[in-house]
Amino acid sequence: MPHPLIALVLSMTSTLGTAPSSDLSVRYEQPGSPRAEQARKLLKDGDALRTRIRLPAPVKVVVRDCDAAEAAWDHEERRITICYQLVDKVRRAMDGISETEETDARTGSARMDGALSVLFHHQLGHALTTLNGLADSEEQADQFAALTLASDAPKRVVAAAEARHLLADHSGIDHLSGPPESATFSCLLYGSDPGKYDRIAQGGWVPPERVPSCAGEYERVRSALGSMAVKAGT
């Protein structure tokens, strides 16, 4: 039996940029090291933690130093925690890939922004899952993440798919590791608009034999999780 429809209402305040949801607040705690400060700057200077998603209840995002490189959703506190250590771990992995491939700075920056967007939208997926009364799982959070990322940050979709593909074989990177999970995530993103996101298929980030089924996979997920409505100019 499919899940009840869940309305994810998007509010677009400007065609020039993405405004934070009034239901989501972001707090950066004081970083305790130069690496943590660099991680804070990456997040704060970018748009990875900005969203137009209208949440069922207010959610706090706290970015802080932690004992481990992780990100987590706390339903009781309605809080997403993103650790500077995880951001630093992703940065160092992406820097290593860029050096090996001799990637230019612009491409490296886009990939990093894509990776951070995946991290945030995955945690947002956990939030949307539990706040709507569904059973939480990594798969469910990833499905929500694909839906919200495609609607909320379409310009980052390709970079997000590429970043996750590049990091899939790096163990211990919270919510970005795992080739099967990466392929499914990229398939959903590609399936949201195959014409617009053809680079995902061309890049080989989805197994070629799976590419024709991605639009159907996306529609099944979209049907199960609800419809999205965009309000322009509000």
N, C-alpha and C positions, 0 to 999 in steps of 0.2 A: 504494500500500500504506500503510495507516495507521501512524502511529507506534506503538511499543510503549506499553503502558499505563504511565503515570507516576503513582505514588502521591504525592499531596500531602496529608500527614497534618496535620490541624489539632488543636492541643491547647488546649482552652478551660480556663483556670484560674479564671475568675470570671465570673459573669453581670453583675457590676458594672463591668467594665472589661476592656481588652485587655492582656494581659501580653506582654512581649517574648519572642520565641522564644529558647530557650537556645542556638540555633545562630547567632544574630545579635547582634553587639555594635555599639554606636553611640558614636563619639567626636567631640566638638566641639572643633576647634582654636580657638585664641584669635583672635577677629575683629580685623581691623586698621583698622576704620573704624566710625563710628556706624551707617552703613547695614548693614554686615556684622553688627554687634551686634544690630540690629533683626531681621535675617534669622535669626540664631541663636535669638533669643528666640521668634520665630514657630514655628520647628521644635521647640524644646525645650519650649515651653509647651503645644504641641498633641500630637496622637496620630498624626501623619502617618507617623512613623518607627517606630511600634509594629506588631508583627505576631504572629499566632499560627501562621503557616505554618512547618511543620517542614521545614527545608531538607536537601538531600542531603549537604551539607557545611557547616562553619562559614563564615559570611560576615561581613566587617567593613563597617560603614558609617562613612565619614569625612566630616565636614562641615567645609569649610575655605575660606579665601580662595584664589582662582584668578585667572589672567590673563584668563580668559574666563568668560562666563555659561553654564555647562554642567553636566551630570551624566553620569556614565559608569560602566560596569561593566568591571572588569579581571579576566578569568578567571584569569590566572596568579597574581595576588595575592589572588584571591577577595575583591575589595574594590569596594564601591559608593562613588563619590565624588560628593558633592553640593556645589556651590559656592555660597557665600553670595551671589555676584553673580547667579546664576540666580534664587535665591529673591527677591532684591531686585528683579530685573527683572519677575518675576511679580507681586510686590506692587505695584509702581508701575503696571503695566498694569491690575490689578484695581482699584486705587484710582481710576484714571482712568475706568474703566467705571462704578464706583459713583457717582462725582461726576456723570457724564453722566446716569445714570438716577435720581439722587437716592435711591440705595439706603440703607436703614437699616444701622446698624452690625452688627446680628445677621446680616443676610443677607450683607453683605460679608465678615464673618468666616467664615461657613459656606462661601462660595465659595472663599475663600483656603485653608481647610483641605482642601476638595475638590481644588483644583489641586495642592497639595503632596502629597496622597495619590496622585494620578495619577502625579506625577513619581517618587515612591518605588516604587509598584507596577510602573511600567514598567521601572525598573532591576532590581527584584526579578524581573521577567519575563525580562530578559536573563540574570540569574543562574540561574534555574530552567532556562532553555533550554540553556545551555552545560554546566551541572553534570549535566544529564541526557543529555548527548552529542548534542544536536540542533544543526542548523545555525542559527546566530544570524541574526536579522533584526529590523528594527523591527516588522514585522507580527507575527512570532512573539511578541516581547516584549509587544506590545499585547494579543494574545490571552490570554497568561498573566496580564497585568495585570487584564484584565476578569474572568477567573475568580477570581483571588485577592482582588481588591477586593470582589467580590460576596459571597464567603464570609467574608472577614476583617473587612470594615468595612461591613456592609450599611446602616448609618445614614448613611454618607457617599456612597452610590452616586449618589443624585440630585444632590447638590452637586457631585460629581466630573464627572458628565455635563454639568451646566450650566456649570461652570468651563471645561471643555475646549471646549465649544461657543462660549463667549464669547471665548476666546483663540485660536480656530482661525484667524482672519484676521490675528493679530499675528505678523509674521514674526520669526524668530530666537529664539523661545522654545522651547528644547530639549524635544522630545517632546510639546509641547502645540499646536504650530502645524499647520495643514493641515485644511481643511474635510472632505475625503474620509475622512481618518484619524479625525477627530472623530466623523463620522457613523457609521462602522463601530464605533468604541469604544462610543458611546452605544447603538447597536443591540444589541450583545452584552450590555451591562448591562441594558437593558430586557428583552431576551429571557430573561435569567436568572430573571425573575419578573414577567411583564407586568402582573399584577394589582397587585402591590406597588409597581412602579415606573412606573405609568401616567403620572405627571407628565413622564417623559422624552419620551413620545410626544406628550402634550398641549403640551409646550413647543416642539415643532417641532425638536428637536435631532436627530431622525432624519427623513429625507424621508418624507412620509406614505405614498407608494407602497411604501416599504420596510418599514414597521412590521409588516405581517402576516407577513413572513418572518423577523423577528428571533428568535423562539423557536427556529425551525429552525436559524438560523445559530449560535445559542448552543449548541444540542445537538450540532451537528457539531463545533464547537470542543472542547466538553467531551468528546465521544467520542474525538477525536483525541489530546487531551492527557492523558487519564486521569481517574480518579475521585477524589473528595475524601471523606475520612471525618472526622467531627467527634467528638472525645471530650469529653463533658461531665463536669465535676467532677474532672478530673485535673490 
